[in-house]
């Protein structure tokens, strides 16, 4: 975070460079090194973590620290679905079990995820942070490749279709508790687009995100744009995104804009959309909406 601090202190530097709060490591309690991760979290948060309550205290301290550095986005991308029918006691028991280095049974793990997703969403809402949820991925499909090289080595795949009922129940639980933050949902399996888009449309400030990962090609991006336009409000979107750690992938923004102009331009050529409205739509998706939401 030291470079974020340096950039923030440099008043001559006009570009906004802000950190994103990523929670995968907090949620993946069945990873072999989870207890070691918690020890590192204890150190940086200066919190003795012994149960779910103290875990949440540590997370809040880190979230406050990120917010001080200009954080306005969170992100999570794990392959497991959360159970909206959770209770604190089960979630706490699952976490304590993981702290001892024991594997947590999947039913209890999903309830832990349900508790944490709702809790985190409430914390984001308090701080006006937009949460991003990436779903529809199965990671490390090739065991030998993963064990020899490690994660993010090219063997993550598109998973089964979204369980729309489970997903919408999770959003509903957040909403019922008045803890639903502004949300962007990214789906890796295009077979789930209709389910996800109609689920997002059931709640305010829940957007369907841009094409992601294996869908980052001409047909995938164009299909995403057309589906959002058909089932949601395309003009409310935040445009393309990329991993800041992968500098060369920044070209994806230009690629997205060209495809967006091609799709919307065809609508205008066919007299299906007014040209002046098309210009405004394209500007907002490329720059305007993200600038309005994230530049403070």
Residue frames relative to the residue before (quaternion, step in Angstrom):
aa qw qx qy qz dx dy dz
X 1.0000 0.0000 0.0000 0.0000 0.00 0.00 0.00
X 0.4665 0.7125 -0.4388 0.2866 3.60 1.21 -0.25
X 0.6783 0.4912 -0.3071 0.4521 3.59 1.00 -0.75
X 0.5729 0.5547 -0.3748 0.4729 3.57 1.16 -0.51
X 0.6484 0.5171 -0.3127 0.4629 3.56 1.00 -0.84
X 0.6585 0.5134 -0.3098 0.4548 3.58 0.95 -0.87
X 0.6588 0.4984 -0.3069 0.4726 3.58 0.96 -0.85
X 0.6560 0.5199 -0.3100 0.4509 3.56 0.95 -0.89
X 0.6809 0.4909 -0.2830 0.4640 3.58 1.06 -0.73
X 0.6347 0.5241 -0.3229 0.4671 3.59 1.23 -0.44
X 0.2474 -0.8197 0.5023 0.1211 3.59 -0.10 1.29
X 0.6199 0.5460 -0.3492 0.4423 3.60 1.22 -0.34
X 0.6223 0.5324 -0.3337 0.4668 3.58 1.29 -0.31
X 0.2117 -0.8503 0.4746 0.0828 3.58 -0.22 1.29
X 0.5940 0.5827 -0.3732 0.4103 3.60 1.13 -0.51
X 0.3854 -0.7151 0.5341 0.2342 3.58 -0.92 0.91
X 0.0250 0.7664 -0.6396 0.0534 3.57 -0.74 1.12
X 0.1015 0.8245 -0.5396 0.1371 3.57 -0.24 1.27
X 0.4884 -0.6718 0.4682 0.3016 3.61 -1.06 0.66
X 0.2867 -0.7139 0.6090 0.1930 3.54 -1.32 0.43
X 0.3862 -0.7337 0.5195 0.2065 3.58 -0.96 0.91
X 0.0749 -0.8223 0.5640 -0.0094 3.59 -0.38 1.26
X 0.1847 -0.8490 0.4930 0.0451 3.59 -0.71 1.08
X 0.3204 0.7826 -0.4943 0.2011 3.62 1.20 0.09
X 0.6911 0.5038 -0.2938 0.4269 3.60 0.81 -0.98
X 0.6237 0.5282 -0.3400 0.4652 3.59 1.11 -0.60
X 0.7406 0.4568 -0.2171 0.4424 3.56 1.02 -0.86
X 0.6653 0.5122 -0.3084 0.4471 3.61 1.11 -0.58
X 0.0155 -0.8763 0.4813 -0.0151 3.55 0.61 1.20
X 0.6585 0.5023 -0.3252 0.4564 3.62 1.19 -0.23
X 0.4251 0.6764 -0.4900 0.3489 3.60 1.21 0.21
X 0.5874 -0.6209 0.3848 0.3486 3.62 -0.95 0.81
X 0.7550 0.3756 -0.2049 0.4969 3.59 1.04 -0.71
X 0.2828 0.8025 -0.4936 0.1801 3.60 1.22 0.36
X 0.6532 0.5171 -0.3246 0.4478 3.60 0.89 -0.88
X 0.6327 0.5209 -0.3301 0.4684 3.59 1.07 -0.71
X 0.6215 0.5326 -0.3382 0.4644 3.57 1.04 -0.76
X 0.6488 0.5194 -0.3211 0.4540 3.59 0.94 -0.86
X 0.6145 0.5386 -0.3507 0.4575 3.60 1.05 -0.67
X 0.6516 0.4965 -0.3134 0.4803 3.59 1.01 -0.78
X 0.6341 0.5211 -0.3240 0.4706 3.57 1.07 -0.77
X 0.6034 0.5528 -0.3458 0.4591 3.58 1.05 -0.75
X 0.6802 0.5150 -0.2909 0.4330 3.55 0.88 -0.97
X 0.7353 0.4251 -0.2562 0.4615 3.60 0.75 -1.00
X 0.7173 0.4235 -0.2519 0.4926 3.59 1.13 -0.60
X 0.2996 -0.7723 0.4956 0.2610 3.57 1.33 -0.28
X 0.5072 0.6174 -0.4152 0.4349 3.53 0.97 1.02
X 0.3465 -0.7088 0.5732 0.2214 3.57 -0.97 0.85
X 0.1301 -0.8309 0.5400 0.0335 3.59 -0.28 1.27
X 0.0729 0.8187 -0.5601 0.1033 3.56 -0.46 1.25
X 0.7933 0.0982 -0.0394 0.5995 3.58 1.22 -0.38
X 0.7431 -0.4185 0.2779 0.4420 3.56 -1.31 0.03
X 0.6190 0.5578 -0.3401 0.4359 3.57 1.04 -0.77
X 0.7071 0.4401 -0.2696 0.4833 3.59 0.86 -0.91
X 0.5668 0.5621 -0.3868 0.4616 3.60 1.16 -0.48
X 0.6708 0.4951 -0.2955 0.4664 3.57 0.91 -0.92
X 0.6147 0.5409 -0.3458 0.4582 3.59 1.05 -0.70
X 0.6587 0.5023 -0.3036 0.4708 3.58 0.97 -0.87
X 0.6408 0.5235 -0.3193 0.4619 3.58 0.97 -0.86
X 0.6543 0.5148 -0.3171 0.4542 3.60 0.93 -0.84
X 0.6309 0.5272 -0.3387 0.4575 3.59 1.00 -0.75
X 0.6722 0.4801 -0.2973 0.4788 3.57 0.95 -0.86
X 0.6352 0.5292 -0.3266 0.4580 3.56 1.03 -0.76
X 0.6324 0.5155 -0.3257 0.4777 3.59 1.02 -0.76
X 0.6404 0.5253 -0.3201 0.4599 3.57 1.01 -0.83
X 0.6580 0.4954 -0.3053 0.4779 3.58 0.95 -0.86
X 0.6367 0.5367 -0.3283 0.4459 3.57 0.98 -0.84
X 0.6227 0.5456 -0.3295 0.4538 3.58 1.04 -0.77
X 0.7051 0.4363 -0.2529 0.4985 3.58 1.16 -0.61
X 0.6746 -0.5418 0.2784 0.4169 3.58 1.26 0.34
X 0.3504 0.7596 -0.4872 0.2507 3.60 1.24 0.19
X 0.0298 0.7962 -0.6035 0.0303 3.58 -0.90 0.94
X 0.7171 0.3560 -0.2298 0.5534 3.58 1.33 0.17
X 0.1110 -0.7355 0.6589 0.1126 3.53 -1.23 0.59
X 0.1233 -0.7919 0.5945 0.0659 3.57 -1.25 0.29
X 0.0558 0.7642 -0.6421 0.0259 3.54 -1.19 0.64
X 0.0443 0.8098 -0.5823 0.0570 3.56 -1.01 0.80
X 0.2425 0.7664 -0.5551 0.2135 3.58 0.38 1.21
X 0.5417 -0.6795 0.4090 0.2786 3.56 -1.16 0.62
X 0.6377 0.5500 -0.3250 0.4304 3.61 1.24 -0.15
X 0.3871 -0.7198 0.5304 0.2251 3.56 -1.05 0.80
X 0.4083 -0.7146 0.5214 0.2253 3.55 -1.07 0.81
X 0.3589 -0.7098 0.5686 0.2099 3.56 -1.18 0.66
X 0.3377 -0.7692 0.5108 0.1827 3.58 -0.56 1.17
X 0.6465 0.4882 -0.3185 0.4922 3.59 1.23 -0.34
X 0.2387 0.8008 -0.5037 0.2192 3.57 0.66 1.17
X 0.1164 -0.7466 0.6392 0.1428 3.54 -1.36 0.05
X 0.6436 -0.5642 0.3553 0.3759 3.56 -1.13 0.66
X 0.6515 0.5498 -0.3310 0.4046 3.59 0.87 -0.94
X 0.6756 0.4843 -0.2958 0.4708 3.59 0.92 -0.89
X 0.6520 0.5131 -0.3107 0.4638 3.58 0.97 -0.87
X 0.6509 0.5140 -0.3051 0.4680 3.58 0.99 -0.85
X 0.6494 0.5161 -0.3133 0.4623 3.58 0.96 -0.86
X 0.6441 0.5256 -0.3179 0.4558 3.57 0.97 -0.86
X 0.6680 0.5012 -0.3064 0.4569 3.58 0.92 -0.89
X 0.6576 0.5055 -0.3128 0.4627 3.60 0.91 -0.88
X 0.6081 0.5498 -0.3375 0.4626 3.56 1.10 -0.74
X 0.6725 0.4980 -0.2883 0.4653 3.58 0.95 -0.92
X 0.6118 0.5656 -0.3462 0.4313 3.59 1.06 -0.73
X 0.6770 0.4778 -0.2797 0.4849 3.57 1.17 -0.60
X 0.5525 -0.6369 0.3785 0.3818 3.57 1.30 0.06
X 0.5288 0.6279 -0.4064 0.4012 3.57 1.25 0.32
X 0.5059 -0.6487 0.4750 0.3124 3.56 -1.12 0.67
X 0.3370 -0.7491 0.5430 0.1745 3.55 -0.91 0.98
X 0.5079 -0.6493 0.4804 0.2994 3.56 -0.93 0.96
X 0.6016 -0.6387 0.3419 0.3364 3.58 -0.91 0.98
X 0.6279 0.5407 -0.3511 0.4360 3.61 0.96 -0.71
X 0.6777 0.4658 -0.2795 0.4956 3.58 0.95 -0.89
X 0.6212 0.5500 -0.3421 0.4411 3.57 1.04 -0.77
X 0.6678 0.4955 -0.3092 0.4613 3.60 0.92 -0.84
X 0.6297 0.5057 -0.3384 0.4829 3.60 1.11 -0.58
X 0.5925 0.5381 -0.3531 0.4844 3.58 1.11 -0.65
X 0.6561 0.5035 -0.3092 0.4695 3.58 0.93 -0.89
X 0.6335 0.5381 -0.3349 0.4439 3.58 0.96 -0.83
X 0.6548 0.5044 -0.3100 0.4699 3.56 0.92 -0.92
X 0.7089 0.4784 -0.2738 0.4400 3.57 0.79 -1.02
X 0.6302 0.5316 -0.3446 0.4489 3.61 0.96 -0.76
X 0.6810 0.4713 -0.2907 0.4791 3.58 0.90 -0.91
X 0.6420 0.5229 -0.3180 0.4618 3.58 0.94 -0.87
X 0.6844 0.4861 -0.2910 0.4590 3.59 0.81 -0.98
X 0.6270 0.5364 -0.3409 0.4505 3.57 0.97 -0.80
X 0.6462 0.5196 -0.3163 0.4610 3.58 1.01 -0.78
X 0.6513 0.5052 -0.3108 0.4732 3.56 1.04 -0.78
X 0.6338 0.5185 -0.3295 0.4700 3.58 1.04 -0.73
X 0.6407 0.5349 -0.3292 0.4415 3.56 0.95 -0.85
X 0.6285 0.5463 -0.3336 0.4418 3.60 0.98 -0.82
X 0.7719 0.3619 -0.1642 0.4963 3.55 1.04 -0.84
X 0.4295 -0.7154 0.4420 0.3292 3.60 1.31 0.16
X 0.3656 0.6994 -0.5109 0.3408 3.55 0.92 1.00
X 0.3404 -0.7266 0.5630 0.1979 3.57 -0.94 0.91
X 0.2346 -0.7847 0.5574 0.1360 3.58 -0.70 1.05
X 0.1969 -0.7546 0.6169 0.1061 3.54 -1.07 0.86
X 0.0985 -0.7856 0.6103 0.0255 3.56 -0.90 0.98
X 0.1171 -0.7779 0.6161 0.0394 3.57 -0.65 1.16
X 0.0724 0.8100 -0.5746 0.0923 3.57 -0.72 1.05
X 0.6655 0.5133 -0.3687 0.3971 3.55 -1.29 0.30
X 0.6018 0.5489 -0.3651 0.4508 3.58 1.18 0.50
X 0.1518 -0.7310 0.6551 0.1161 3.55 -1.20 0.66
X 0.2247 -0.8354 0.4946 0.0833 3.56 -0.48 1.20
X 0.8590 0.1769 -0.1354 0.4610 3.52 -1.35 0.56
X 0.0759 0.8478 -0.5170 0.0903 3.55 0.87 1.04
X 0.7229 0.3613 -0.2153 0.5482 3.60 1.12 -0.66
X 0.3243 -0.8019 0.4695 0.1773 3.57 -0.11 1.30
X 0.6839 0.4891 -0.3077 0.4454 3.60 0.82 -0.93
X 0.6459 0.5102 -0.3224 0.4674 3.58 1.00 -0.80
X 0.6520 0.5157 -0.3093 0.4619 3.58 0.96 -0.89
X 0.6943 0.4818 -0.2827 0.4538 3.59 0.89 -0.91
X 0.7042 0.4603 -0.2740 0.4660 3.60 1.08 -0.62
X 0.7857 0.2992 -0.1488 0.5206 3.61 1.06 -0.72
X 0.4848 -0.6519 0.4511 0.3694 3.57 0.98 -0.84
X 0.7331 -0.4252 0.2868 0.4467 3.60 -1.28 -0.07
X 0.8114 0.2747 -0.2096 0.4714 3.55 -1.37 0.32
X 0.4260 0.7197 -0.4424 0.3239 3.57 1.04 0.83
X 0.6917 -0.5117 0.2766 0.4281 3.59 1.22 0.29
X 0.6641 0.4790 -0.3311 0.4690 3.62 1.16 0.36
X 0.4064 0.6431 -0.5239 0.3832 3.56 0.95 0.97
X 0.1351 -0.8359 0.5316 0.0188 3.58 -0.81 0.97
X 0.5830 -0.5242 0.4779 0.3962 3.52 -1.36 0.20
X 0.2784 -0.7955 0.5203 0.1377 3.58 -0.76 1.04
X 0.7733 -0.3313 0.2587 0.4747 3.54 -1.32 -0.27
X 0.6786 -0.4781 0.3639 0.4225 3.53 -1.30 0.29
X 0.6205 -0.5667 0.4094 0.3554 3.53 -1.21 0.62
X 0.3522 -0.6687 0.6069 0.2458 3.56 -1.10 0.75
X 0.2551 -0.8347 0.4688 0.1356 3.53 0.17 1.36
X 0.6429 0.5327 -0.3348 0.4369 3.59 0.98 -0.80
X 0.6646 0.4916 -0.3062 0.4721 3.60 0.90 -0.89
X 0.6658 0.5138 -0.3028 0.4483 3.55 0.96 -0.90
X 0.7003 0.4593 -0.2860 0.4656 3.58 0.85 -0.93
X 0.5990 0.5477 -0.3621 0.4584 3.60 1.13 -0.54
X 0.6257 0.5260 -0.3360 0.4679 3.58 1.09 -0.69
X 0.6513 0.4934 -0.3091 0.4867 3.58 0.94 -0.87
X 0.6523 0.5240 -0.3128 0.4496 3.57 0.99 -0.84
X 0.6314 0.5260 -0.3331 0.4622 3.59 1.04 -0.76
X 0.6225 0.5205 -0.3305 0.4821 3.57 1.03 -0.78
X 0.6910 0.4973 -0.2780 0.4449 3.54 0.88 -0.99
X 0.6480 0.5322 -0.3208 0.4405 3.61 0.94 -0.87
X 0.7152 0.4218 -0.2364 0.5047 3.56 1.11 -0.72
X 0.4105 -0.7145 0.4511 0.3427 3.58 1.35 0.07
X 0.5188 0.6281 -0.4088 0.4114 3.55 1.03 0.89
X 0.4435 0.6907 -0.4617 0.3362 3.59 1.19 0.38
X 0.2433 -0.7785 0.5672 0.1146 3.56 -0.45 1.25
X 0.6319 -0.4300 0.4347 0.4763 3.55 -1.29 0.00
X 0.0709 -0.8429 0.5306 -0.0535 3.56 -0.72 1.10
X 0.0887 -0.7458 0.6558 0.0761 3.55 -1.20 0.68
X 0.1674 -0.8004 0.5735 0.0500 3.57 -0.77 1.10
X 0.1107 -0.7834 0.6106 0.0351 3.57 -0.90 1.00
X 0.1403 -0.8013 0.5806 0.0340 3.57 -0.81 1.06
X 0.3131 -0.7753 0.5207 0.1724 3.60 -0.80 0.99
X 0.7077 0.4031 -0.2534 0.5221 3.59 1.18 -0.46
X 0.3558 -0.7713 0.4807 0.2179 3.64 -0.39 1.16
X 0.5386 0.6172 -0.4054 0.4058 3.59 1.21 -0.33
X 0.6892 0.4757 -0.2654 0.4777 3.59 1.25 -0.41
X 0.3788 0.7684 -0.4676 0.2180 3.60 1.23 -0.07
X 0.6912 0.4762 -0.3057 0.4495 3.61 0.77 -0.95
X 0.6344 0.5257 -0.3309 0.4601 3.58 0.99 -0.81
X 0.7104 0.4697 -0.2662 0.4515 3.56 0.80 -1.04
X 0.6586 0.5198 -0.3175 0.4419 3.59 0.93 -0.85
X 0.6829 0.4587 -0.2995 0.4832 3.59 0.92 -0.81
X 0.6030 0.5389 -0.3570 0.4674 3.60 1.13 -0.59
X 0.6572 0.5049 -0.3088 0.4667 3.58 0.91 -0.92
X 0.6712 0.5295 -0.2933 0.4280 3.56 1.01 -0.81
X 0.5930 0.5853 -0.3614 0.4185 3.57 1.26 -0.22
X 0.7609 0.3045 -0.1616 0.5497 3.59 1.28 -0.25
X 0.5063 -0.6441 0.4829 0.3093 3.53 -1.13 0.68
X 0.8516 0.1648 -0.1352 0.4790 3.56 -1.17 0.72
X 0.5398 0.5347 -0.4540 0.4654 3.58 1.08 0.74
X 0.1016 -0.8318 0.5456 -0.0043 3.56 -0.38 1.29
X 0.3877 -0.6660 0.5821 0.2594 3.52 -1.30 0.48
X 0.3587 -0.7987 0.4509 0.1735 3.57 -0.57 1.16
X 0.7035 -0.4584 0.3533 0.4125 3.52 -1.38 0.07
X 0.6802 -0.4486 0.3769 0.4404 3.56 -1.33 0.21
X 0.1858 -0.8225 0.5373 0.0174 3.54 -0.94 0.99
X 0.8901 0.0611 -0.0346 0.4503 3.52 -1.20 0.78
X 0.8452 0.0536 -0.0164 0.5315 3.62 -0.45 -1.20
X 0.6472 0.5047 -0.3117 0.4787 3.58 1.28 -0.24
X 0.5141 0.6564 -0.4103 0.3695 3.61 1.28 0.04
X 0.4936 0.5746 -0.4956 0.4249 3.54 0.47 1.29
X 0.7496 -0.4230 0.2269 0.4557 3.59 -1.21 0.29
X 0.7129 0.4529 -0.2750 0.4593 3.59 0.68 -1.07
X 0.6606 0.5261 -0.3126 0.4349 3.59 0.97 -0.84
X 0.6772 0.4768 -0.2884 0.4805 3.57 0.95 -0.89
X 0.6557 0.5071 -0.3141 0.4630 3.59 0.94 -0.87
X 0.6418 0.5193 -0.3221 0.4633 3.59 0.99 -0.83
X 0.6327 0.5346 -0.3261 0.4556 3.57 0.97 -0.84
X 0.6623 0.5108 -0.3031 0.4568 3.59 0.86 -0.98
X 0.6935 0.4838 -0.2811 0.4538 3.58 0.86 -0.95
X 0.6517 0.5102 -0.3212 0.4602 3.60 0.99 -0.76
X 0.6456 0.5007 -0.3231 0.4776 3.58 0.97 -0.81
X 0.6525 0.5134 -0.3149 0.4599 3.60 0.96 -0.84
X 0.6824 0.5009 -0.2855 0.4493 3.59 1.05 -0.74
X 0.8266 0.2768 -0.0929 0.4810 3.57 0.90 -0.94
X 0.7785 0.2440 -0.1293 0.5636 3.59 1.23 -0.23
X 0.5841 -0.5344 0.4489 0.4145 3.56 -1.17 -0.63
X 0.3078 -0.7886 0.5055 0.1671 3.57 -0.12 1.30
X 0.6696 0.5491 -0.2970 0.4023 3.57 0.96 -0.86
X 0.6340 0.5303 -0.3358 0.4518 3.61 1.24 -0.24
X 0.4992 0.7084 -0.3950 0.3050 3.58 1.27 -0.26
X 0.4490 -0.7023 0.5018 0.2310 3.53 -1.33 0.38
X 0.5638 -0.6440 0.3764 0.3547 3.58 1.23 0.25
X 0.7516 -0.3939 0.3006 0.4355 3.53 -1.35 -0.36
X 0.1149 -0.7618 0.6329 0.0774 3.54 -1.32 0.38
X 0.0645 -0.7866 0.6112 0.0598 3.56 -1.27 0.23
X 0.5755 -0.5660 0.4535 0.3778 3.55 -1.31 0.22
X 0.4196 -0.7348 0.4704 0.2504 3.57 -0.59 1.10
X 0.6180 0.5551 -0.3512 0.4319 3.60 1.16 -0.52
X 0.6952 0.4045 -0.2531 0.5377 3.59 1.27 -0.36
X 0.2073 -0.8513 0.4675 0.1170 3.53 0.37 1.30
X 0.6553 0.5313 -0.3281 0.4250 3.60 0.94 -0.79
X 0.6315 0.5495 -0.3432 0.4259 3.60 1.14 -0.50
X 0.4185 0.6975 -0.4787 0.3305 3.60 1.24 0.06
X 0.5473 0.6177 -0.3934 0.4052 3.60 1.19 -0.45
X 0.4979 0.6671 -0.4127 0.3698 3.58 1.26 -0.35
X 0.6063 0.5647 -0.3601 0.4287 3.60 1.06 -0.67
X 0.6613 0.4903 -0.3023 0.4805 3.59 0.95 -0.87
X 0.6320 0.5374 -0.3212 0.4567 3.57 1.01 -0.85
X 0.6496 0.5153 -0.3038 0.4692 3.58 0.94 -0.92
X 0.6746 0.5089 -0.3027 0.4409 3.58 0.86 -0.93
X 0.6362 0.5209 -0.3279 0.4652 3.58 1.02 -0.74
X 0.6687 0.4832 -0.2965 0.4811 3.58 0.97 -0.87
X 0.6165 0.5412 -0.3346 0.4637 3.59 1.01 -0.81
X 0.6712 0.4905 -0.2960 0.4704 3.59 0.89 -0.93
X 0.6333 0.5356 -0.3262 0.4535 3.58 1.05 -0.74
X 0.6853 0.4813 -0.2821 0.4682 3.58 0.90 -0.96
X 0.7105 0.4398 -0.2611 0.4832 3.59 0.78 -1.03
X 0.6190 0.5526 -0.3392 0.4432 3.59 1.07 -0.72
X 0.6258 0.5251 -0.3327 0.4710 3.57 1.06 -0.70
X 0.6191 0.5253 -0.3456 0.4704 3.59 1.02 -0.74
X 0.6673 0.5005 -0.2993 0.4632 3.58 0.94 -0.91
X 0.6460 0.5260 -0.3170 0.4534 3.61 0.96 -0.85
X 0.7168 0.4284 -0.2395 0.4953 3.57 1.10 -0.71
X 0.4547 -0.7017 0.4269 0.3445 3.58 1.33 0.19
X 0.4238 0.6928 -0.4702 0.3453 3.56 1.09 0.73
X 0.7837 0.1258 -0.0567 0.6057 3.56 1.30 -0.30
X 0.4777 -0.6901 0.4539 0.2992 3.63 -0.76 0.98
X 0.5551 -0.6531 0.4052 0.3179 3.57 -0.91 0.92
X 0.6569 0.5056 -0.3278 0.4532 3.63 0.94 -0.78
X 0.6389 0.5016 -0.3190 0.4883 3.56 1.07 -0.74
X 0.6162 0.5563 -0.3373 0.4440 3.57 1.08 -0.74
X 0.6368 0.5298 -0.3235 0.4572 3.58 0.98 -0.84
X 0.6747 0.4894 -0.2908 0.4698 3.57 0.92 -0.93
X 0.6287 0.5444 -0.3255 0.4499 3.58 1.00 -0.86
X 0.6854 0.4877 -0.2848 0.4597 3.57 0.85 -1.00
X 0.6392 0.5202 -0.3334 0.4578 3.60 0.94 -0.82
X 0.6823 0.4989 -0.2988 0.4431 3.58 0.84 -0.96
X 0.6819 0.4824 -0.2922 0.4658 3.59 0.98 -0.80
X 0.7005 0.4670 -0.2682 0.4682 3.58 1.07 -0.70
X 0.8331 0.1017 0.0071 0.5437 3.58 0.98 -0.86
X 0.7178 0.5534 -0.2792 0.3171 3.52 0.57 -1.28
X 0.7140 0.4668 -0.2811 0.4396 3.59 0.72 -1.04
X 0.6639 0.4928 -0.3043 0.4730 3.58 0.95 -0.86
X 0.6419 0.5236 -0.3240 0.4570 3.57 0.99 -0.82
X 0.6644 0.5088 -0.3048 0.4546 3.58 0.94 -0.88
X 0.7219 0.4514 -0.2583 0.4565 3.58 0.96 -0.83
X 0.8291 0.3198 -0.1202 0.4426 3.58 0.80 -0.97
X 0.6586 0.4655 -0.3297 0.4907 3.62 1.14 -0.35
X 0.0228 -0.8386 0.5420 -0.0500 3.56 -0.31 1.29
